Amino acid sequence: MKYWWTLFLFIVLGTLVYGQNSEKLMLKTGYNNKLILGVDNYVSILGMQAHPISEDQVSAFLCTSYQYLNKKEPIPLEMTKEYGQFKVHPDSLGWVEFRVKINGAIEKITVGIVPLKAICKVGYKVNGTLSSPKFKAQGGVIAYLDLENYDAKCVVTEFEVLRVGADGSALRVKNKGGRFEAAAQGIIKKAVAGDLYIFRNIQYYCPGTAAQEASAIFIEIE
């Protein structure tokens, strides 16, 4: 509940903050012009000056709903420049305010922070078909990140697997962790052509985030 309340405040308060962005700056991130929570983010900043923005011109500050509502000063963030881009690592939801000194004046631009989301798969498929031997060879449910340039790993903590047999029978077990436990393996090894396997109630977490639930996975055995 606390996580969703913070996210709600971010959406409402962030709308107010974005109105303060400088028209003399342009910023680009690798994820829909947002920053991802709990990982290194690489940001390109362009300003109205003849030469590229240098590291000593820029500072970054973390703003959270707590800082905003309690009128607290934003939290300074460590920032470095690598290969022409600025690297910043936000560890709380909210937004980051970049302050850039141009021609003696401080220009500001803010960027929202969003939690990292994964795509959960079995046999590298969200939905689809697998042969019985290939399906039986799988080790579990993985949380897959379809993002470039982000060094982060998401972890599956639990899920439920349901087998609907071609003969009309049904079996269901719960599994802790991402790898198949003994009970889940027992169901997986029963796979024959025509069976349908449903992986649901998949819980996972990514760096800096609370547990999230993935969409169900449907695998038909061919």
C-alpha positions in Angstrom: 0.0 0.0 0.0 2.9 2.4 0.9 4.4 1.7 -2.5 1.2 2.6 -4.4 0.6 5.7 -2.3 4.1 6.9 -3.1 3.5 6.2 -6.8 0.2 8.1 -6.7 1.9 11.1 -5.1 4.7 11.0 -7.7 2.1 11.2 -10.5 0.2 14.1 -8.9 3.1 16.1 -7.6 5.3 15.3 -10.6 2.8 17.0 -12.9 3.4 20.2 -11.0 7.1 19.9 -11.0 7.4 19.3 -14.8 6.0 22.7 -15.5 9.2 24.2 -14.2 11.5 22.7 -16.9 13.8 25.1 -18.7 13.3 25.7 -22.4 17.1 26.1 -22.7 17.7 22.4 -22.0 16.9 19.1 -23.7 17.3 15.8 -21.9 17.0 12.2 -23.2 17.2 8.9 -21.4 17.2 5.3 -22.7 13.7 4.5 -21.3 10.9 6.7 -22.7 12.5 9.8 -21.2 12.1 8.4 -17.7 14.7 7.2 -15.1 14.6 3.6 -13.9 14.6 3.0 -10.1 17.6 1.1 -8.6 19.9 0.9 -11.7 22.5 3.1 -13.4 20.8 5.4 -15.9 22.6 7.1 -18.7 21.3 10.6 -19.6 22.1 12.9 -22.5 21.8 16.6 -21.8 21.9 19.3 -24.4 21.9 23.1 -23.7 21.8 26.3 -25.5 25.6 26.9 -25.7 28.3 26.4 -28.3 30.0 23.5 -26.6 28.8 20.2 -25.0 27.6 20.3 -21.4 30.5 19.5 -19.1 30.4 17.5 -15.9 31.2 20.5 -13.7 28.1 22.3 -15.1 25.6 19.7 -13.9 24.3 18.6 -10.5 21.4 16.2 -9.8 19.0 16.0 -6.9 16.5 13.4 -5.8 13.0 14.7 -5.0 10.5 12.3 -3.3 7.0 12.8 -2.1 8.3 13.1 1.4 10.7 15.9 0.5 7.9 17.7 -1.4 5.2 17.4 1.3 7.5 18.2 4.2 9.2 21.0 2.3 12.6 19.3 2.7 15.6 20.0 0.5 16.1 17.5 -2.3 18.8 14.9 -1.9 22.0 15.4 -3.8 22.9 12.4 -6.1 26.3 11.3 -7.3 26.7 11.8 -11.0 29.5 11.1 -13.4 30.0 11.5 -17.1 30.9 8.5 -19.3 31.3 8.4 -23.1 29.4 11.7 -23.5 26.5 10.8 -21.2 25.7 11.5 -17.6 25.2 8.5 -15.2 22.9 8.7 -12.2 21.5 6.0 -9.9 18.2 6.9 -8.2 17.2 4.7 -5.3 13.7 6.0 -4.5 10.6 6.8 -6.4 9.9 10.4 -7.2 11.8 12.5 -9.8 15.4 13.8 -10.4 16.0 17.5 -10.8 19.0 18.3 -13.0 20.5 21.7 -12.5 22.7 23.0 -15.3 24.8 26.2 -15.2 24.6 28.0 -18.6 25.9 31.5 -19.1 26.0 32.2 -15.4 22.4 31.1 -14.8 21.0 27.8 -13.3 18.6 26.0 -15.6 16.5 23.1 -14.3 14.9 20.1 -15.9 13.1 17.3 -14.1 12.7 13.6 -15.0 10.4 11.0 -13.4 11.6 7.8 -11.8 9.7 4.6 -12.6 10.1 1.0 -11.2 11.8 -1.5 -13.4 9.4 -4.1 -14.9 10.3 -7.5 -16.2 8.7 -9.9 -18.7 8.3 -13.4 -17.2 8.8 -16.3 -19.5 9.0 -20.1 -19.7 11.3 -21.5 -22.4 11.8 -17.9 -23.5 8.1 -17.6 -24.3 5.4 -15.5 -22.8 2.7 -17.5 -24.6 2.9 -20.1 -27.3 3.8 -23.8 -28.0 6.7 -26.0 -26.9 7.4 -29.6 -27.7 7.2 -32.0 -24.8 11.0 -32.7 -24.6 11.8 -29.0 -24.8 9.2 -28.1 -22.2 10.4 -30.8 -19.8 14.0 -29.5 -20.1 13.0 -26.1 -18.7 14.3 -25.2 -15.2 11.7 -22.7 -14.2 10.1 -19.2 -14.7 12.6 -16.4 -15.5 12.1 -12.6 -15.2 13.5 -11.3 -18.5 14.6 -7.7 -19.0 14.0 -6.5 -22.6 16.1 -3.4 -22.1 19.5 -2.4 -23.4 22.3 -0.7 -21.4 20.7 -1.5 -18.0 22.7 -3.7 -15.6 19.9 -5.2 -13.5 18.4 -8.6 -12.7 14.9 -9.4 -11.6 14.1 -12.4 -9.4 11.0 -14.6 -9.4 9.9 -15.4 -5.9 6.8 -17.6 -6.4 4.2 -18.7 -8.9 1.5 -21.3 -9.4 1.5 -23.8 -12.2 -1.7 -25.4 -13.5 -1.8 -28.4 -15.9 -4.9 -28.9 -17.9 -4.4 -32.3 -19.5 -5.4 -33.4 -23.0 -7.6 -36.0 -21.2 -9.5 -33.3 -19.3 -7.6 -33.8 -16.0 -6.3 -30.9 -14.0 -3.4 -30.5 -11.6 -2.2 -27.4 -9.7 0.8 -26.7 -7.4 2.4 -23.6 -5.9 6.1 -23.0 -6.3 8.6 -21.0 -4.2 11.3 -19.3 -6.2 11.8 -19.2 -9.9 13.2 -22.7 -10.3 10.8 -25.7 -10.4 10.6 -27.4 -7.0 9.9 -31.2 -6.8 6.1 -30.8 -6.9 6.2 -28.5 -10.0 8.7 -30.8 -11.7 6.3 -33.7 -11.1 3.6 -31.8 -13.1 6.1 -30.7 -15.8 7.3 -34.2 -16.4 3.7 -35.3 -17.2 3.6 -33.1 -20.3 2.2 -34.7 -23.5 0.9 -33.3 -26.7 -2.4 -31.4 -26.2 -1.7 -30.4 -22.6 -2.1 -26.7 -21.6 0.2 -25.3 -18.9 -0.7 -22.1 -17.2 1.8 -20.2 -15.0 -0.1 -17.6 -12.9 0.2 -15.5 -9.7 3.8 -14.9 -10.7 5.5 -12.7 -8.1 8.9 -11.1 -8.8 11.0 -8.1 -7.8 13.6 -5.9 -9.5 16.3 -3.8 -7.9 14.9 -1.2 -5.5 11.2 -2.3 -6.0 8.6 -4.1 -4.0 7.2 -7.4 -5.3 5.3 -7.1 -8.6 2.9 -9.5 -10.3 3.5 -10.6 -13.9 0.9 -11.6 -16.5 0.0 -15.3 -16.7 2.0 -17.5 -19.1 0.1 -20.0 -21.4 2.1 -22.8 -22.9 0.5 -25.5 -25.1 2.4 -28.7 -25.6 2.7 -29.8 -29.2 
